[in-house]
Amino acid sequence: MTNQTDQRFSSRLGLLLCVLGIAVGTGNIWRFPRIAAQNAGEDGAGAFLVAWIIFLFVWSVPLIIAEYALGRKGRMGVIGTFAKIAGEKFAWMGAFVGFVATAIMFYYSVVAGWCVYYLIRMASEPLPLSAEAAQSIWDGFQSGGLPVAFHALAMGLGAIVVWNGIKSIERANFVLIPALLLIVLISVVRTLTLDGSADGIAFLFTPDWSTLSKPKIWLEALTQNAWDTGAGWGLILTYGAYMQSRHGVVKNAIITGVGNNTVSLLAAVVIFGTVFAILGAQMSKAEVLAVMQTSGPAATGLTFIWMPQLFAKMPAGNVFAVLFFLGLAFAAFSSLIAMIELSTRILVDLGIARRHAILAVCIVGFTLGVPSAINLNFFANQDFVWGVALMISGAFVAFAVIRHGAIRFRTENIDNLPDDWNAGPLWDTMIRFVIPTLAVVLLGWWLYQAASVYAPDRWFDPFDPFSVMTCLTQWGVVLILLIVLNRKVARRTLDSSGQESRRV
């Protein structure tokens, strides 16, 4: 097996389906509805949606354009691309971007395992008829070794898909993404037929403008949009390394961002509509919202505890439960394989044979994901720490372009390509000023509020799962290590790239 660094996507459609596979994942179906519920006001979650959509266009789309173009220009993973575009002494920034995505992979594989377990459970066992029965299924699953076993299964299946490089990833997404979109549409149609679902959908879209005065809302909206779209992860940059030179990036970026957020809204319609339809007859609006906000640590149980019993209370619920969790499993795997490919490509760029790189990524990914598989509080901590770190990753991607020269980068690598739109000077402004300002202001605002208002008595405790210090400690350890190793890693990556080019 060759290192296959010269592979290309066979078509623009193949590229788009794979990048939509990055963007459309459990972040849309599992994470987005619970984050929207957690940030809703008394009247609804619409204000959060407004902030979330704003960040789509001022944060995610500009970064997605940058990642497509960086990958196509650099033809390497995140470390090699940063070393080439921003300079060798900034390779550590690319390494941090890659590490954040890899750290998310550790626990994301756990979620993928949950999806597979529930798919099998829904297809083979009766649906739970009560909250107690649904909670018992969740607790029984979490209390044994099954989460670890299904985490291992998810990593193994992901390794199989990426084994033969971009061509096998493309083939997998040609099946996963159309099937996923069809399942989501079927689920939306079924939800709209439920009595009472309109109340949940209305609540989702009704704004409570007072919530926008809270820094946490804006932070959550930004991190969720980054989570949703994959902007700033380095995943799109990695796939961009395999895109054909003639394919433009602006249309691709807008299709990626808008398509992804549309799926998120459709998934939220399904979750909010179904929950309100089933529970609204016996609970007040506030009580229904409380259920959505408090189902497990960080509401991780919303999808897995409540949806099965809600399906049990509707006609043909078994069929739709299987469809729902099949779609969730497809979403999980389309994103997981991109994370595995990102880490694999970094190791390949370092001169490691692809088969050995994949084995290393999956063994390390499984091992470091085990704590999240056996402890939901640890899982919630990792989701919190590395979800917020996506702001830093996005700022680093913008910095790479700024360091190279944003106007020069745009004119040479983005604009004036056949059958594509121009990003124009507005993109320069977003990359040079808006994204760095958002990252600094929102992160600083959150750090101050978290230390002085939200948790003044424990912000300094690195072992508190949601403290400021747990973020600063984990980020700091990783950053220091990467900066220390920067020169060695950058040189080895670039040297290996040169040797590979000479072989090709």
Secondary structure as UniProt FT lines:
FT   TURN            5..6
FT   HELIX           12..23
FT   HELIX           27..31
FT   HELIX           32..38
FT   HELIX           46..55
FT   HELIX           56..60
FT   HELIX           61..74
FT   HELIX           78..85
FT   HELIX           88..90
FT   HELIX           91..124
FT   HELIX           131..143
FT   HELIX           146..162
FT   TURN            163..165
FT   HELIX           166..192
FT   TURN            195..196
FT   HELIX           197..205
FT   HELIX           209..213
FT   HELIX           215..229
FT   TURN            231..232
FT   HELIX           235..240
FT   TURN            241..242
FT   TURN            245..246
FT   HELIX           250..279
FT   TURN            280..282
FT   HELIX           285..293
FT   HELIX           297..299
FT   HELIX           302..306
FT   HELIX           307..312
FT   TURN            315..316
FT   HELIX           317..349
FT   TURN            350..351
FT   HELIX           354..374
FT   HELIX           376..404
FT   HELIX           406..413
FT   TURN            418..419
FT   HELIX           424..429
FT   HELIX           430..434
FT   HELIX           435..449
FT   HELIX           450..454
FT   TURN            456..460
FT   TURN            462..463
FT   TURN            465..466
FT   HELIX           468..484
FT   HELIX           486..503
//
